[in-house]
Amino acid sequence: MNNASSQSDAIGAPTPNLGRPDLLARWLFAVAVLIVVMVIVGGITRLTESGLSITEWKPLTGAIPPLNEAQWQAEFEAYQKIGEYKQINGPAGMTLADYKFIYFWEWFHRFLGRLLGLVYALPLAWFWVKGQIPTGYKWRLLALLALGAMQGAFGWFMVRSGLSTEVTDVSHFWLSIHLLTALFTLGGLVWTALDLRRLNSIPEARPARLTGLSLLVILVLFIQLLLGAWVAGLNAGLASDSWPLMQGRLVPEFDASKGLFLAITHDPFLLHFLHRWWAWVAVIALVVLARKVRPFDRRASIAIHSAFGIQILLGIATVWTGVDLWVATAHQAVGALLVAAVAWGAHLLGRKA
């Protein structure tokens, strides 16, 4: 019997399995990077109005795009049955070549989703079989896997909400659920990777906890991200191309005849207004978080400041350019990086809790 076994028997409890936390942390960071890429491609898919181009969900065979003209024509004919084509693209004279362009972005977005599932599930299974997952982390890794599966389901529910002859777009509620689930998963990946990296350096380290301040900052940021998703879903970014005023005034005219709640959730002018000004509430919260984490790790403070600073500038540029494709895409990409930076900062505070 070796010394470790003797010590374990002496205290009457098994020795915790430390596994390979360094290797798992690098893997999770790589998956997080892939999610950021997914968010970027998802933004392009949304901004190019490509999301409804594929009208069926085929988990396996759908990974292969049309390979000949007959298959392309069949896909195009299926698309021609929905409202987006009948009311918008059809009257505008969409050709098969035009359709292939929007098909590519939706197909690529789904392809990345499939790739992401494999990049997460296969290594997880290998780590599990090899016994390299530290004690207490299996449930968390499974929860992240479940979030990924939910993300795929939510994406299809989002697409399905726009597949009718009456509507021309997806539900902005489903779009927000789809996007926010991705960002929540991103935050969870970063948090878990940081826990594992710390465990690699300090074997007796316990997982970080979510502090009250961090929870408050995350809530403020969540509201801003939710408003941003609704703005994207309703094309409310086009409600104004000026800043700081809208329609020549600070508070734009909006329709509240059916109640303020309906206006907040559906009126593009009010949503645009709320998104651009709640951003400053988020800035205050993020500055507080960044200042709190600065004594622990100056790099995290710089990351938070840089992310929200660039995000504000890109938001204003998105308005001024009339929602230019690449400016708006950059705005969404930095939003994902901001989530990762906030997870880093909140984790630093949670280590001291």
DRENDO-1510 file (C-alpha; in Angstrom, 1 decimal, always signed):
<recs>
REC; n; res; u; v; w
REC; 1; MET; +0.0; +0.0; +0.0 .
REC; 2; ASN; +1.4; +3.4; -1.0 .
REC; 3; ASN; +1.6; +6.5; +1.2 .
REC; 4; ALA; -1.4; +8.2; -0.5 .
REC; 5; SER; -3.6; +5.1; +0.1 .
REC; 6; SER; -2.4; +4.9; +3.8 .
REC; 7; GLN; -3.3; +8.6; +4.3 .
REC; 8; SER; -6.7; +8.1; +2.6 .
REC; 9; ASP; -7.5; +5.1; +4.9 .
REC; 10; ALA; -6.3; +7.1; +7.9 .
REC; 11; ILE; -8.8; +9.9; +7.4 .
REC; 12; GLY; -11.6; +7.6; +6.2 .
REC; 13; ALA; -12.2; +9.4; +2.9 .
REC; 14; PRO; -10.9; +8.9; -0.6 .
REC; 15; THR; -8.3; +11.3; -2.0 .
REC; 16; PRO; -9.9; +13.8; -4.4 .
REC; 17; ASN; -9.0; +13.2; -8.0 .
REC; 18; LEU; -7.2; +16.3; -9.3 .
REC; 19; GLY; -7.2; +15.0; -12.9 .
REC; 20; ARG; -5.6; +17.3; -15.5 .
REC; 21; PRO; -7.1; +20.8; -14.7 .
REC; 22; ASP; -4.5; +22.6; -16.9 .
REC; 23; LEU; -5.4; +20.6; -20.0 .
REC; 24; LEU; -9.2; +21.0; -19.3 .
REC; 25; ALA; -8.8; +24.7; -18.8 .
REC; 26; ARG; -7.0; +25.1; -22.2 .
REC; 27; TRP; -9.7; +23.0; -23.9 .
REC; 28; LEU; -12.5; +25.2; -22.4 .
REC; 29; PHE; -10.8; +28.4; -23.4 .
REC; 30; ALA; -10.6; +27.0; -27.0 .
REC; 31; VAL; -14.3; +26.2; -26.9 .
REC; 32; ALA; -15.0; +29.8; -25.6 .
REC; 33; VAL; -13.1; +31.2; -28.6 .
REC; 34; LEU; -15.3; +29.1; -30.9 .
REC; 35; ILE; -18.4; +30.5; -29.3 .
REC; 36; VAL; -17.2; +34.0; -29.9 .
REC; 37; VAL; -16.7; +33.1; -33.6 .
REC; 38; MET; -20.3; +31.6; -33.5 .
REC; 39; VAL; -21.6; +34.9; -32.2 .
REC; 40; ILE; -19.9; +36.8; -34.9 .
REC; 41; VAL; -21.2; +34.6; -37.7 .
REC; 42; GLY; -24.6; +34.7; -36.1 .
REC; 43; GLY; -24.5; +38.4; -36.2 .
REC; 44; ILE; -23.6; +38.4; -39.9 .
REC; 45; THR; -26.4; +35.9; -40.5 .
REC; 46; ARG; -28.9; +38.2; -38.8 .
REC; 47; LEU; -27.7; +41.4; -40.5 .
REC; 48; THR; -27.7; +39.8; -44.0 .
REC; 49; GLU; -31.3; +38.5; -43.3 .
REC; 50; SER; -30.0; +34.9; -43.9 .
REC; 51; GLY; -31.6; +33.1; -41.0 .
REC; 52; LEU; -34.7; +31.8; -42.8 .
REC; 53; SER; -32.9; +30.6; -45.9 .
REC; 54; ILE; -32.8; +27.0; -44.7 .
REC; 55; THR; -36.4; +26.0; -43.9 .
REC; 56; GLU; -35.7; +22.5; -42.4 .
REC; 57; TRP; -33.6; +21.2; -39.5 .
REC; 58; LYS; -31.6; +18.1; -40.5 .
REC; 59; PRO; -29.1; +17.5; -37.7 .
REC; 60; LEU; -27.0; +15.0; -39.8 .
REC; 61; THR; -27.7; +15.4; -43.5 .
REC; 62; GLY; -28.0; +19.1; -43.1 .
REC; 63; ALA; -24.3; +19.3; -42.6 .
REC; 64; ILE; -23.9; +18.8; -46.4 .
REC; 65; PRO; -25.0; +21.8; -48.5 .
REC; 66; PRO; -26.6; +21.3; -51.9 .
REC; 67; LEU; -24.2; +19.6; -54.4 .
REC; 68; ASN; -25.9; +20.2; -57.7 .
REC; 69; GLU; -28.4; +22.6; -59.4 .
REC; 70; ALA; -31.4; +20.3; -58.8 .
REC; 71; GLN; -30.7; +20.3; -55.0 .
REC; 72; TRP; -30.2; +24.1; -55.0 .
REC; 73; GLN; -33.5; +24.6; -56.9 .
REC; 74; ALA; -35.3; +22.4; -54.3 .
REC; 75; GLU; -34.0; +24.4; -51.4 .
REC; 76; PHE; -34.8; +27.7; -53.2 .
REC; 77; GLU; -38.4; +26.5; -53.9 .
REC; 78; ALA; -38.8; +25.6; -50.2 .
REC; 79; TYR; -37.7; +29.1; -49.3 .
REC; 80; GLN; -40.1; +30.6; -51.8 .
REC; 81; LYS; -43.0; +29.3; -49.7 .
REC; 82; ILE; -42.4; +31.5; -46.7 .
REC; 83; GLY; -43.4; +35.1; -46.0 .
REC; 84; GLU; -39.9; +36.6; -46.2 .
REC; 85; TYR; -39.6; +35.6; -49.8 .
REC; 86; LYS; -43.3; +36.3; -50.8 .
REC; 87; GLN; -43.4; +39.7; -49.2 .
REC; 88; ILE; -39.8; +41.0; -49.5 .
REC; 89; ASN; -37.3; +39.1; -51.5 .
REC; 90; GLY; -39.6; +37.8; -54.2 .
REC; 91; PRO; -40.9; +41.2; -55.2 .
REC; 92; ALA; -37.4; +42.5; -55.0 .
REC; 93; GLY; -36.4; +40.0; -57.7 .
REC; 94; MET; -34.2; +37.6; -55.8 .
REC; 95; THR; -32.3; +35.2; -58.0 .
REC; 96; LEU; -30.9; +31.8; -57.3 .
REC; 97; ALA; -27.4; +33.4; -57.0 .
REC; 98; ASP; -28.8; +35.8; -54.4 .
REC; 99; TYR; -30.4; +32.9; -52.5 .
REC; 100; LYS; -27.1; +31.0; -52.5 .
REC; 101; PHE; -25.5; +34.0; -50.7 .
REC; 102; ILE; -27.9; +34.0; -47.8 .
REC; 103; TYR; -28.0; +30.2; -47.7 .
REC; 104; PHE; -24.2; +30.1; -47.1 .
REC; 105; TRP; -24.3; +32.2; -44.0 .
REC; 106; GLU; -27.1; +30.2; -42.4 .
REC; 107; TRP; -25.5; +26.9; -43.4 .
REC; 108; PHE; -22.1; +28.1; -42.0 .
REC; 109; HIS; -23.7; +29.2; -38.8 .
REC; 110; ARG; -25.3; +25.8; -38.3 .
REC; 111; PHE; -22.0; +24.1; -39.4 .
REC; 112; LEU; -20.2; +25.9; -36.6 .
REC; 113; GLY; -22.8; +24.8; -34.2 .
REC; 114; ARG; -22.3; +21.2; -35.1 .
REC; 115; LEU; -18.5; +21.6; -35.0 .
REC; 116; LEU; -18.8; +23.3; -31.6 .
REC; 117; GLY; -20.8; +20.3; -30.3 .
REC; 118; LEU; -18.1; +17.9; -31.4 .
REC; 119; VAL; -15.3; +20.0; -30.1 .
REC; 120; TYR; -17.0; +20.0; -26.7 .
REC; 121; ALA; -18.6; +16.5; -26.5 .
REC; 122; LEU; -15.7; +14.3; -27.8 .
REC; 123; PRO; -13.0; +15.7; -25.6 .
REC; 124; LEU; -15.4; +15.6; -22.6 .
REC; 125; ALA; -16.0; +11.9; -23.2 .
REC; 126; TRP; -12.3; +11.3; -23.5 .
REC; 127; PHE; -11.4; +13.2; -20.3 .
REC; 128; TRP; -14.3; +11.3; -18.5 .
REC; 129; VAL; -13.1; +7.8; -19.6 .
REC; 130; LYS; -9.5; +8.6; -18.8 .
REC; 131; GLY; -10.4; +9.9; -15.3 .
REC; 132; GLN; -8.9; +13.3; -15.9 .
REC; 133; ILE; -11.8; +15.4; -14.7 .
REC; 134; PRO; -11.1; +16.8; -11.2 .
REC; 135; THR; -13.5; +15.8; -8.4 .
REC; 136; GLY; -16.6; +18.0; -8.4 .
REC; 137; TYR; -16.4; +19.2; -12.0 .
REC; 138; LYS; -18.2; +16.5; -13.9 .
REC; 139; TRP; -21.7; +18.0; -13.1 .
REC; 140; ARG; -20.6; +21.4; -14.3 .
REC; 141; LEU; -19.1; +20.2; -17.5 .
REC; 142; LEU; -22.3; +18.2; -18.2 .
REC; 143; ALA; -24.4; +21.4; -17.5 .
REC; 144; LEU; -22.3; +23.2; -20.1 .
REC; 145; LEU; -23.0; +20.4; -22.5 .
REC; 146; ALA; -26.7; +20.7; -21.8 .
REC; 147; LEU; -26.6; +24.4; -22.4 .
REC; 148; GLY; -25.0; +23.8; -25.8 .
REC; 149; ALA; -27.7; +21.3; -26.7 .
REC; 150; MET; -30.4; +23.9; -25.6 .
REC; 151; GLN; -28.7; +26.5; -27.7 .
REC; 152; GLY; -29.1; +24.4; -30.8 .
REC; 153; ALA; -32.8; +23.8; -29.9 .
REC; 154; PHE; -33.4; +27.4; -29.3 .
REC; 155; GLY; -31.8; +28.3; -32.6 .
REC; 156; TRP; -34.3; +26.0; -34.4 .
REC; 157; PHE; -37.3; +27.4; -32.5 .
REC; 158; MET; -36.1; +30.9; -33.5 .
REC; 159; VAL; -36.0; +29.9; -37.2 .
REC; 160; ARG; -39.3; +28.1; -37.0 .
REC; 161; SER; -41.0; +31.2; -35.6 .
REC; 162; GLY; -40.3; +32.9; -38.9 .
REC; 163; LEU; -41.4; +30.0; -41.2 .
REC; 164; SER; -44.9; +31.1; -42.2 .
REC; 165; THR; -46.5; +33.1; -45.0 .
REC; 166; GLU; -47.8; +35.7; -42.5 .
REC; 167; VAL; -44.5; +36.9; -41.0 .
REC; 168; THR; -41.3; +38.0; -42.6 .
REC; 169; ASP; -38.9; +37.6; -39.7 .
REC; 170; VAL; -38.1; +35.5; -36.7 .
REC; 171; SER; -39.4; +36.3; -33.2 .
REC; 172; HIS; -37.2; +38.8; -31.4 .
REC; 173; PHE; -38.0; +36.9; -28.2 .
REC; 174; TRP; -36.6; +33.7; -29.6 .
REC; 175; LEU; -33.6; +35.6; -31.0 .
REC; 176; SER; -32.8; +37.0; -27.6 .
REC; 177; ILE; -33.1; +33.6; -25.9 .
REC; 178; HIS; -30.8; +32.1; -28.6 .
REC; 179; LEU; -28.2; +34.8; -28.2 .
REC; 180; LEU; -28.3; +35.2; -24.4 .
REC; 181; THR; -28.0; +31.4; -24.0 .
REC; 182; ALA; -24.8; +31.5; -26.1 .
REC; 183; LEU; -23.4; +34.4; -24.0 .
REC; 184; PHE; -24.3; +32.7; -20.7 .
REC; 185; THR; -22.6; +29.5; -21.9 .
REC; 186; LEU; -19.5; +31.6; -22.9 .
REC; 187; GLY; -19.4; +33.1; -19.4 .
REC; 188; GLY; -19.8; +29.6; -17.8 .
REC; 189; LEU; -16.9; +28.3; -19.9 .
REC; 190; VAL; -14.6; +31.1; -19.0 .
REC; 191; TRP; -15.5; +30.8; -15.3 .
REC; 192; THR; -15.0; +27.1; -15.2 .
REC; 193; ALA; -11.7; +27.4; -17.1 .
REC; 194; LEU; -10.5; +29.9; -14.6 .
REC; 195; ASP; -11.5; +27.6; -11.7 .
REC; 196; LEU; -9.5; +24.8; -13.3 .
REC; 197; ARG; -6.5; +26.9; -14.0 .
REC; 198; ARG; -6.4; +28.0; -10.4 .
REC; 199; LEU; -6.9; +24.4; -9.2 .
REC; 200; ASN; -3.8; +23.5; -11.3 .
REC; 201; SER; -1.7; +26.1; -9.4 .
REC; 202; ILE; -3.3; +25.6; -6.0 .
REC; 203; PRO; -4.6; +21.9; -5.6 .
REC; 204; GLU; -6.6; +22.8; -2.4 .
REC; 205; ALA; -8.3; +25.8; -4.1 .
REC; 206; ARG; -12.1; +25.9; -4.0 .
REC; 207; PRO; -14.2; +27.2; -6.9 .
REC; 208; ALA; -14.9; +30.9; -6.9 .
REC; 209; ARG; -18.2; +32.2; -5.7 .
REC; 210; LEU; -20.5; +34.8; -7.2 .
REC; 211; THR; -20.5; +37.9; -5.0 .
REC; 212; GLY; -23.3; +40.3; -4.6 .
REC; 213; LEU; -21.5; +43.1; -6.5 .
REC; 214; SER; -20.8; +40.7; -9.4 .
REC; 215; LEU; -24.4; +39.6; -9.5 .
REC; 216; LEU; -25.6; +43.1; -9.7 .
REC; 217; VAL; -23.2; +44.0; -12.5 .
REC; 218; ILE; -24.2; +40.9; -14.4 .
REC; 219; LEU; -27.9; +41.8; -14.0 .
REC; 220; VAL; -27.3; +45.3; -15.4 .
REC; 221; LEU; -25.3; +43.8; -18.3 .
REC; 222; PHE; -28.0; +41.2; -18.9 .
REC; 223; ILE; -30.6; +43.9; -19.4 .
REC; 224; GLN; -28.4; +45.7; -21.9 .
REC; 225; LEU; -27.7; +42.5; -23.8 .
REC; 226; LEU; -31.4; +41.7; -23.8 .
REC; 227; LEU; -32.3; +45.1; -25.1 .
REC; 228; GLY; -29.6; +44.8; -27.8 .
REC; 229; ALA; -31.0; +41.4; -28.9 .
REC; 230; TRP; -34.5; +42.9; -29.2 .
REC; 231; VAL; -33.1; +45.9; -31.1 .
REC; 232; ALA; -31.5; +43.4; -33.5 .
REC; 233; GLY; -34.6; +41.2; -33.8 .
REC; 234; LEU; -36.9; +44.2; -34.6 .
REC; 235; ASN; -34.3; +46.0; -36.8 .
REC; 236; ALA; -34.6; +48.8; -34.3 .
REC; 237; GLY; -31.1; +50.0; -35.0 .
REC; 238; LEU; -32.6; +51.6; -38.1 .
REC; 239; ALA; -34.9; +53.7; -36.0 .
REC; 240; SER; -32.3; +56.5; -35.9 .
REC; 241; ASP; -29.1; +57.3; -37.7 .
REC; 242; SER; -28.2; +60.2; -35.3 .
REC; 243; TRP; -26.6; +60.3; -31.9 .
REC; 244; PRO; -27.2; +61.5; -29.2 .
REC; 245; LEU; -30.6; +62.7; -30.4 .
REC; 246; MET; -33.3; +60.7; -32.1 .
REC; 247; GLN; -35.7; +62.5; -34.5 .
REC; 248; GLY; -34.1; +65.7; -33.3 .
REC; 249; ARG; -35.0; +65.1; -29.7 .
REC; 250; LEU; -33.7; +63.3; -26.7 .
REC; 251; VAL; -36.7; +61.1; -26.2 .
REC; 252; PRO; -38.3; +59.9; -29.5 .
REC; 253; GLU; -42.0; +59.5; -30.2 .
REC; 254; PHE; -43.2; +56.0; -29.6 .
REC; 255; ASP; -46.5; +54.2; -29.5 .
REC; 256; ALA; -47.7; +53.4; -25.9 .
REC; 257; SER; -51.4; +53.2; -26.8 .
REC; 258; LYS; -51.5; +49.5; -25.9 .
REC; 259; GLY; -49.6; +49.9; -22.7 .
REC; 260; LEU; -46.0; +50.7; -21.7 .
REC; 261; PHE; -45.0; +47.0; -21.4 .
REC; 262; LEU; -46.0; +46.3; -25.0 .
REC; 263; ALA; -44.1; +49.4; -26.1 .
REC; 264; ILE; -41.0; +48.4; -24.2 .
REC; 265; THR; -41.0; +44.9; -25.8 .
REC; 266; HIS; -42.1; +45.8; -29.3 .
REC; 267; ASP; -41.8; +49.5; -30.2 .
REC; 268; PRO; -38.5; +49.9; -32.2 .
REC; 269; PHE; -38.1; +53.6; -31.3 .
REC; 270; LEU; -38.5; +53.1; -27.6 .
REC; 271; LEU; -36.2; +50.0; -27.6 .
REC; 272; HIS; -33.5; +51.8; -29.5 .
REC; 273; PHE; -33.7; +54.7; -27.0 .
REC; 274; LEU; -33.5; +52.3; -24.0 .
REC; 275; HIS; -30.6; +50.4; -25.4 .
REC; 276; ARG; -28.5; +53.5; -26.1 .
REC; 277; TRP; -29.1; +55.0; -22.7 .
REC; 278; TRP; -29.1; +51.9; -20.5 .
REC; 279; ALA; -25.6; +51.5; -21.9 .
REC; 280; TRP; -24.5; +54.3; -19.5 .
REC; 281; VAL; -26.0; +52.5; -16.5 .
REC; 282; ALA; -24.0; +49.5; -17.6 .
REC; 283; VAL; -20.8; +51.6; -17.9 .
REC; 284; ILE; -21.2; +52.8; -14.3 .
REC; 285; ALA; -21.6; +49.2; -13.1 .
REC; 286; LEU; -18.6; +48.0; -15.2 .
REC; 287; VAL; -16.4; +50.8; -14.0 .
REC; 288; VAL; -17.1; +49.8; -10.4 .
REC; 289; LEU; -16.4; +46.2; -11.1 .
REC; 290; ALA; -13.1; +47.1; -13.0 .
REC; 291; ARG; -11.9; +49.2; -10.1 .
REC; 292; LYS; -12.7; +46.4; -7.6 .
REC; 293; VAL; -10.7; +43.8; -9.5 .
REC; 294; ARG; -7.7; +46.1; -10.3 .
REC; 295; PRO; -5.8; +45.2; -7.0 .
REC; 296; PHE; -6.1; +41.5; -7.8 .
REC; 297; ASP; -5.2; +41.6; -11.5 .
REC; 298; ARG; -4.7; +44.8; -13.4 .
REC; 299; ARG; -5.1; +42.9; -16.7 .
REC; 300; ALA; -8.7; +42.0; -16.0 .
REC; 301; SER; -9.5; +45.7; -15.1 .
REC; 302; ILE; -7.9; +46.8; -18.4 .
REC; 303; ALA; -9.9; +44.1; -20.3 .
REC; 304; ILE; -13.2; +45.3; -18.8 .
REC; 305; HIS; -12.5; +49.0; -19.4 .
REC; 306; SER; -11.3; +48.3; -23.0 .
REC; 307; ALA; -14.3; +46.1; -23.9 .
REC; 308; PHE; -17.0; +48.5; -22.8 .
REC; 309; GLY; -15.2; +51.5; -24.1 .
REC; 310; ILE; -14.8; +50.0; -27.6 .
REC; 311; GLN; -18.4; +48.7; -27.3 .
REC; 312; ILE; -19.8; +52.2; -26.7 .
REC; 313; LEU; -17.9; +53.6; -29.7 .
REC; 314; LEU; -19.0; +50.8; -31.9 .
REC; 315; GLY; -22.6; +51.3; -30.8 .
REC; 316; ILE; -22.5; +54.9; -31.8 .
REC; 317; ALA; -20.8; +54.1; -35.1 .
REC; 318; THR; -23.4; +51.5; -35.8 .
REC; 319; VAL; -26.1; +54.2; -35.4 .
REC; 320; TRP; -24.2; +56.8; -37.5 .
REC; 321; THR; -23.5; +54.3; -40.3 .
REC; 322; GLY; -27.1; +53.1; -40.6 .
REC; 323; VAL; -26.2; +49.7; -39.2 .
REC; 324; ASP; -23.3; +49.0; -41.5 .
REC; 325; LEU; -22.8; +45.2; -41.7 .
REC; 326; TRP; -19.2; +45.1; -40.4 .
REC; 327; VAL; -19.5; +47.8; -37.8 .
REC; 328; ALA; -22.6; +46.2; -36.4 .
REC; 329; THR; -20.9; +42.8; -36.5 .
REC; 330; ALA; -17.9; +44.2; -34.6 .
REC; 331; HIS; -20.4; +45.7; -32.1 .
REC; 332; GLN; -21.8; +42.2; -31.4 .
REC; 333; ALA; -18.4; +40.6; -31.3 .
REC; 334; VAL; -17.1; +43.0; -28.7 .
REC; 335; GLY; -20.3; +42.4; -26.7 .
REC; 336; ALA; -19.2; +38.7; -26.5 .
REC; 337; LEU; -15.7; +39.7; -25.4 .
REC; 338; LEU; -17.2; +42.0; -22.8 .
REC; 339; VAL; -19.1; +39.1; -21.3 .
REC; 340; ALA; -15.9; +37.1; -21.1 .
REC; 341; ALA; -14.1; +40.0; -19.5 .
REC; 342; VAL; -16.9; +40.4; -16.9 .
REC; 343; ALA; -16.7; +36.7; -16.1 .
REC; 344; TRP; -13.0; +37.1; -15.5 .
REC; 345; GLY; -13.5; +40.1; -13.2 .
REC; 346; ALA; -16.3; +38.5; -11.3 .
REC; 347; HIS; -14.2; +35.3; -10.9 .
REC; 348; LEU; -11.4; +37.3; -9.4 .
REC; 349; LEU; -13.8; +38.8; -6.8 .
REC; 350; GLY; -15.3; +35.4; -6.1 .
REC; 351; ARG; -11.9; +34.0; -5.2 .
REC; 352; LYS; -11.7; +36.4; -2.3 .
REC; 353; ALA; -15.2; +35.8; -1.1 .
</recs>
